[in-house]
Amino acid sequence: MPVYCITGANRGLGLEFVRQLAQSPSNVVLALTRSLSSDLTDLKAAASANTHILECDVSDLLSIHHCSKEVALTLGATSKIDYLINNAGVNIASSQNSLNLGPDELMAQIKTNVLGPAKTVEFLLMAGVLAENARILNMSSGLGSIQSSLASPKCTGYSISKAALDMLTVHQSNDLKEKLPGVVVIAMDPGWVRTRLGGEGALLTTQESIEGVLKVLHSLKVEDNSKFYQYNGEQVPW
Ligand SMILES: NC(=O)c1ccc[n+]([C@@H]2O[C@H](COP(=O)([O-])OP(=O)(O)OC[C@H]3O[C@@H](n4cnc5c(N)ncnc54)[C@H](OP(=O)(O)O)[C@@H]3O)[C@@H](O)[C@H]2O)c1
């Protein structure tokens, strides 16, 4: 039974991953959410019998550490994560530009969007729950592409954090190879999607975006390690 682990699973794109993956009874889904005290009505409605809802605040190292142990207990000795989706992310103070960046706002985005995925991978690896040929997807953004931003840079702090996440992807894809020989780590641009973060004017529904993302995820080969893809399967320039 393939095991999927998704951060930020209670709404938006994370919830849509759970919705689509839980439809197959053969999938085990670890749905990680910032707080078990949040309103989890939609997540519970999307969950199957093989969906486990666990707490993981990716901006809090102790929470990630605790969660990695919970994941090990939930999976037991015989099962490991085949697909890790580092989806949780924030876009704060998007009107700030490079000449008036708020230190607190920038650091909050780095903490959640970069350090979070780094420590999630590190602690899950330490807990021994990542499969040898795990597929790890870091949810980036077209705004994280330096090449694409040259024409019209937007959301300065957020785009800096996503460009840093892209670089983290390259480092993880190299550093993990020794420990997980078949690993593939990629950055993903899900497109511009109608969620709280994407806004109502966005082009795509969550269903369209995640159907595409899962198609890309399921077709990854070892030679795709350290690539940056869009939800439609096209490669994104760094
Ligand atoms: N929507 C788009 O157009 C778009 C485009 C490019 C990239 N993305 C990326 O796609 C990912 C998902 O975005 P979305 O559109 O679904 O955004 P969203 O609707 O705002 O949902 C964000 C999710 O991340 C969770 N989250 C935020 N901080 C967290 C933390 N510290 N710990 C755990 N969970 C946390 C939220 O949980 P709470 O409910 O607890 O806050 C929520 O579940 C993000 O990484 C985003 O940057 C989105």
The ligand as an ORCA input file, in Angstrom:
! r2SCAN-3c Opt
* xyz 0 1
  N      -2.601     28.695     -4.486
  C      -1.670     29.048     -5.367
  O      -1.935     29.702     -6.385
  C      -0.237     28.635     -5.147
  C       0.684     28.949     -6.153
  C       2.007     28.575     -5.991
  C       2.396     27.882     -4.864
  N       1.483     27.587     -3.888
  C       1.975     26.853     -2.715
  O       1.155     25.736     -2.454
  C       1.141     25.434     -1.058
  C      -0.279     25.348     -0.563
  O      -0.882     26.625     -0.788
  P      -2.455     26.870     -0.770
  O      -2.756     27.680     -1.975
  O      -3.185     25.606     -0.511
  O      -2.539     27.845      0.499
  P      -3.632     27.961      1.659
  O      -4.984     27.707      1.131
  O      -3.335     29.255      2.333
  O      -3.242     26.733      2.629
  C      -2.004     26.741      3.261
  C      -1.901     25.495      4.111
  O      -0.617     25.523      4.758
  C      -0.840     25.346      6.155
  N       0.199     25.972      6.961
  C       0.628     27.249      6.956
  N       1.582     27.418      7.897
  C       1.746     26.205      8.505
  C       2.548     25.725      9.546
  N       3.390     26.532     10.215
  N       2.469     24.422      9.879
  C       1.624     23.592      9.236
  N       0.788     23.985      8.266
  C       0.858     25.285      7.906
  C      -2.197     25.981      6.423
  O      -2.670     25.543      7.680
  P      -3.587     26.509      8.636
  O      -4.992     26.330      8.158
  O      -3.350     25.967      9.997
  O      -3.090     27.900      8.446
  C      -2.960     25.440      5.223
  O      -3.327     24.111      5.442
  C       1.959     26.556     -0.385
  O       3.276     26.102     -0.155
  C       1.952     27.662     -1.425
  O       3.067     28.515     -1.308
  C       0.181     27.950     -4.013
*
